[in-house]
Amino acid sequence: MFDYIKSFFCKRKEETKTRRPSLSEMSEEDKKKSTYGIFFSIIEGIRISMATLLSIFVPQWCDDTQTTCTIQQNFSDLTPFNVFVIVFNFVSLLIFIKLTYIINDREIYFRGKLEESRDHPYNSFVDNLKDHPDIVNDVKKYNSRLSKWTKRTLISYVANVIFSCVLIFYYFYDGFRSVTTLVANVLLVSGKLHSIHNIYKECAGDKPLALSVLDTQQVSYNIIDPLYSKSLIQLTTIKEVKEEEKKEEVFKVNVSPN
């Protein structure tokens, strides 16, 4: 079972071959966006915890004390169904965390190698990067991973809400407080999931797009980042110089008298 969970949540080796850009390859604006992404992830982590651990954070009624259950009581004297719901809550949380990681990993790659240009059409990513098929293929892979894990997250979350509703409203209903808190917690992530769902559908069209998921305003990365392009040219030049030096050394060895 643990081997299955490990293989389910960890990226395969072939998915890790793509090198993410380092901080030195990012512009100052991209570094600020990356910092914002980290802060955003922390806030999202709190929201996701509230939205997935419904059997813990939604008020429930305890008959033995005739009061609202405490956090400690939510983990004591549990029925088999109660245990199942709590475990499923945490599974849903882990899937959300995996999706958040994939979103951030994708954004870091985009901001390190691509840039938004309002001078080019919104959907011109593929046309503008004809000379960089490796980047186009990487974007397709990132979009595919986003699509796959968004679907998994949606399915698991819907099931999580259903199981939690049965537990809370049938066994531990605490009146209007249970209803309002559960609805509020579900709304914390439902809008974001809907937004991600729309973005990955658009990215997976006939022409793949590199659309941001984190930015409040939709950003389409449609050209190669000038800073990254410059670093590529420098690396290519260095490589060519080294190859020439190697050829010269081989030639000297071949023509030298025995």
N, C-alpha and C positions, 0 to 999 in steps of 0.2 A: 504493500500500500504506500509506504513512504517513498519507494522508488518511483511509483507512478506520480505521486504529488511532486516529487523533485523534477521529473521529466516534464510535467505539465506546466510548471511555473518557470522553469529555467529556459533560456534561449538555447537553441541547438547550436553546435559548433559552426555550422555553415552560416548561421545568421550573425555571428560575431566577427566575421572576417572584415566587415566594413569598418575602417578606422574613423572614429569621430574626430572632428577638428579640435585642435588644442586651443587654449585661450589666446596664444600668440597669433593664431590664424583668424581671430575674430576682431571686428572693429569695436570701438568703444561703445557704440550703440548696441551691438550684439551682445557685448559683455553685460551691459545694463539689463538687457532683455533676459539674459540667462539668469542673472541674479533675481530678477522679478519672477522668473519661472520657478526658482527654488522657494521663494516666499509664497508664491501661489500654491505650490505643492503642499506646504505646511498647512495653509488655510484649508485647502481641499481635503487634507487628511482629517482635519477636525470635522468638517462637514460630512465626509464619507462615513466616519465612525458613528456620528449621530444618526445618519440615514440608514445604515446597515444593521447596527446593533439595536434593533427595535425592541427586542425582548428585554433589553437592559435599561434603555433610556426612556421608553414610553411608560408613563405611570400605570401601575397595576394594583389591584385590590387584593390584600391578604386577609382571608377569612379568620385565620387564627389570631391575628392582632386587631382585626376590624379597623385597619388603617391602610394607607397607601404603602406598598412594599418599599423597603429600602433596597439599595444596590446589593447589599449583603444577602437580603432575603431572596433576591432574584437568582441567587446562585446556591440556595440551600433547599433541602427537601424537595428535590425536583422529580417530576414524573418523567417517564421515558420520552413522551412527546415534548416536554419542556426541554430536556437535554438535546433532543434532535433539533429543535428550533434554534437554540443557542449555538450549537455547532454549525448549523447552516448559516446563521448570522455571521459568524467569523469566516466561514468559507466565502461568503459574498463579499466581505470586507477584503479578504486576500485577493480576490479577483479584481476588485476595484483598484487596489494598490498596484497590481500588475498592469492594469490599463493606464494608470497615472504614470508609471515608469515608462511605458511605451510612448505615451504622449510626449513626455519630457525628452526622451532619447531622440525622438523624431524631430522635435523643435530644435534641439542643439545641433543636429546634423544640418537642418535647413539654414539656420542662422550662421553656421560656420562656412557654408559653401555656396549659399544662394542669397539673392537679394530681391526685394520688390522694386519694380520699375513701373511708374505710372505712364511712362512714354511708350510702353509696349502693351499689347492687348492682355487682358486679364488671363486668358487661357493659352498664352503663347509659350508656355514653359518648354514643351517638347521641341518646338521650332527654334527657340533661342539656344537650346543646348544640344544641337545636332553634333557638335564637335566633342561632346562629353557624354557618350552613351553609358559610361560607367555610372555617372551621377543619375541619369534618367532611370537606369535599372535599380539603383539604390532607392530612389524615391518610390518606385513601384513596390519594392519590398517593404518599405516603411508603411506605405498605404495599405498593403495587404495585411500586415500585422495589426494595424489600427482597426481595419475592418473586422478581422477575425476576433480580436479581443473585445471590441465594442459589442458584437453579437453575443459573445459569451457572457459579458457583463449584464446586458439587457435581460437575457433569459434567466440568469441566476438571480438578478435583483427582483424581477417580477415574481418568481417563485418564493423568494425570501419574504416579500411583502405579504403574499398570500398566507404562508405558514405563520408568520407573525400575527396577522390579523385573526386567524383561527385561535391561536393561543391566547391572545389578549382579550378579544371580544367574547369568546366562549367560556374561558376559564377564569380570567383575572380582570374582568371589565371594571374600570374605575370611573365610570360615568363620562361626562363630556370632556374631562381632562385627557382621557385616553385617546378620544377621537381627534381633538385639536392637535395634540402633540404628535400623534402618528402622521397625520396629514402634513403638518409643518415639516417634519423630518423627511418625509418622502419627497416633498417639493424642493428640498435642499439640493437634490441631485438630478431629479427628473428632467428639469429644463436643460441642464448641461448634457445629459445623455442624449436628449433629442437633438441638440445642436451638433454633437459629435457624430451622431448617426447621419445627419444631413450632409456634413462635411465629407465623411468618408465615401458617401454615395456619389458626391460630385467629383471627388478625386479619382474614383475608379471608373470614370467614363471612357469614351473612345480615346481621348487624349488625357493621360494622367496629369494631375495638377499637384502642386506643392502648396496646399492651403494650410495656414496656421490654425491650430486648435486653441491655443492659449490666448491670443490677442482678442481684446474685446471687440475691436473692429476687424472685419475679415481681411486678412493679408494673403496675397497670392505671390509666392516667391517664383518669379518667372525669368530671372536672368542669373548668370553666375556672379558670385561676389567678386568685385574687382580686386580686393585684397587677396582672396584665395587664388584668383587667376594669376596674379603677380607672383605668388609663392610657387605656383605650378611651373611658371616659366623659369623661375630661378632654379628650381630643382631639376628641370629638364636640361638647362644649360650646364649645371654642375655635373650631371650624369654624362652628358655628351663630352665634356672636357675630360672626365676620368676615363671614358672609353677611348678617346684619342690618345691619352697618355699611355694607356695599356697597350694599344696597337703599336705605338712608337717603341715601347720597351720590347715587345715581341719582335719587331722588325730589327732592332739593334742586336738582339740575341741571335737572330737568324743570319745576319750579314757579318757578324763578328768572326774573325779567323779562328780556326781551331788551335 
